[in-house]
Amino acid sequence: MTAFDSQVPSSFVRNYLEGNPSYRQGVNQETDALFNPSISAKPLHIPQAGQIRKRLNTEMEYYWAYDRCGQNPNHTRVEQLRAVGFDYATTNDVDMACEEVVKGRTKEKFSDEIRNGDLRLMKVPRMRWLEIRKSHLLQAINMSNPRGKVMGENGTVMGAAELIPGVRTSVVDADEMRARAVVSNAAQDLADGQLRGNASVIARDSVNKGR
């Protein structure tokens, strides 16, 4: 080999040759290919089994639905979808990247069974699909609030604390909190068995000593 591929960094070539002084062309084909400028680097792009190469019918949206065949068939899902407007996608609708997913082509190269394992490709009018997706999004939004509202009464986004059923929350400052505090009298509380306080008090002297 008289020349090395310019795509391979010269520092890599130098370090490799220094670390492998016995390297000779013909010993390792992959190393020879790496250094050979006449061999192009071409990545392997394998299409996914369910990949649609081209949508021939752009008025439809396509959806993979569960449809098991074999010894224990289960066609419930596809039949349910067909009952609400879905139908089986055909080779007139899509051009698949992998021919293996197209089953039982006729002499005219037509097939209405495009299957990837236990999934079968179905189609539905695009407007109906958008209606379904909008319904899903609205449900997701409403589930964020048990009352079905995203915004609070004052127009602000409701926080997590406001979503607790039966609990009314509010924000008060320190002065307002101290004004509402009621300190009980231990002797009086023990005498009649009634607790009147709603706050705890730390002796000022002990606080000052702690400092």
N, C-alpha and C positions, 0 to 999 in steps of 0.2 A: 504494500500500500504506500503510494508515493505522497498522498495528501490526506489530511483529515477533514472531516465535514466541518465547515465554518460555524454550523449551528451549535456544535459542542464547544463549550467554553475552553479556551486554550489552557486555563489554569487547571481544569479538570483533566485534560489530556496529559499535561505535564506531570501532575500528581499521580495519575494512573501509571504512566510509564516508569516513573521513579519507584513506585511501589511494586511494580511487576516488571522488572528488568528482563525477564525471560519471555515476555509476550512476543509472539510471532503470529503473523496472519495465517489463518487456517486452523488455529488451535481451538478457537471458540467462535462459532458463527454469529452469535448475538453481539459479541464485542466487535467483531468485524463489521457487522451491519451498522452498529452505532457510529463507528468512525468513518464508514464508507460514504462519500458525498453523492454517489450515484443512487443510493437507496433513500427514498423519501419517507418521512415519518407520517404515517396515516393512522389516526385513531380509529378504534372499532366502535361505531355507533350502532347499537342494537336497539331496534324499535321495541317499545313495550307491546305485549300481546294484545292489549285492548286499545291501543292508540289508533285514533282516526287520522289517516293521512290527509284526507280532504272531505269537507262537507259538501256533498252535491246538492242536497236540499237544505237551503239555509233558512227556510221557514219553520224548521223543526229544531227542537232541543233534544239532546240524546242522553239517555240514562241507563246505567247498568243495573239490572234488577235480578234478584236471587231467583234462580229457576233450576232446580236440581233434577237431573235425569238418573238413569241407572236402575238398580234393583229397588231402591226406595225413593221413587220420584216425589217431588214436591213442587207443584206449579201454582201454589196458592198466591204468591206475591204477584206474579205476572198477570194472573187472571183478575186479581183485584185492581191492578193498574189499568188493565184493558177496560174494566167496567166504568172507569172514570175518565176515559178519553185517551189513554196511552195505546200504542200499537207497536208491533214488532218492527224494528228498523230493517231495511232491506239494502241490497247492493245498489239500488237506485237512489238511496239516500246518502250513503257514505262510501268512501273508498278507504278500506282498512290498510294499516301499515303491514300487518301480518296476514297472509292469505290463510293460515291455519285456523283462524277464528271464524272463517266463512264456511258454513257447513252445507253440503248437498246442493251445489250449483247445478242448474239445469243445462241443457244444451245451449241455451241462450245466455249462459253465464249469470243467470239470476239466482238469488237466494234470499229468503226472508228469515233465515236463522243465522244470526251472527252471535257466536257463543264463545266465552272465555271461561272454561271450566263450568262452575255452577252459576255463572252470570250470563244473562242474555241482554243484548242491546235493544233498548226500546226507544220510541220517539213520542213526542208530544208537541202540539203547536206551541210556538215560542211565547205567545201571549198567555196561554194557560200556564206555562212554566213560570213566567214572571209573576203571575197571580199567586202561584203556590209558594214561590220564594218570598214574596212580600208577606204572605201570611205567616211563614216561619219567622221572619224578622220581627214582625209585630208581636208574636208570641214571646220571643226572646226578650224584647223590651219590656213587655208587661210582666213577665216573670221576675224582673228585677224589683218589682214593687207589688206587694199583695193587693194593693188597692187599684192596680192597673194604671197608675200614673207614674210618670218619670219625674215630673217637676212638682215641687211643693206648692202650697197655696200662694206663697209670696213670689213664685216664679223662679226660685232657685232650685238647683238639683238637690234632691233629698239624700241625706247621708244614711249610713247603715243603722245608726242609732234610732233614726226616725222610722225604721221599718219594723221595729219590735212591736208586735200586736199588743194593744192595751196600755202601752207605756208612752206618756207624753213627755217629751224632753225639751229643755230650754237651756239657754246659756246665760249665766249670771256672772258678774264680776265679784272680786274678793270683798269689796265693801258691802255689796248687797247681801252676800252670803253671811258676813258677820252680823249684819243687822237682823237677819232672820234667826240667828242662833239663840237658843234658849238653854241656859245652864241650870241644871237641876241642883236641888239641895239634898245632899245624901242623907242627912238626919231626918228631914221631913219625908223623903221618899221611903225610908225604912220604917218610919212611924205608921204611915197609912197604906203602904204597899203600892203606891202609884208612882210611876216614872214619868216625870214631866219634861225632862230635858231632851234635846235633839242634837247636842254638840258635846264634844270632849274638850277639856281645858288642860293645858300644860302650864304648870306654875312658872311664872316669869323668872323667879329666882333660879330655878333649875335650868332654864334656857340660858340665862346669862352665865351660869357656871359652866355650862357645856361649851360656851364660846371660849 
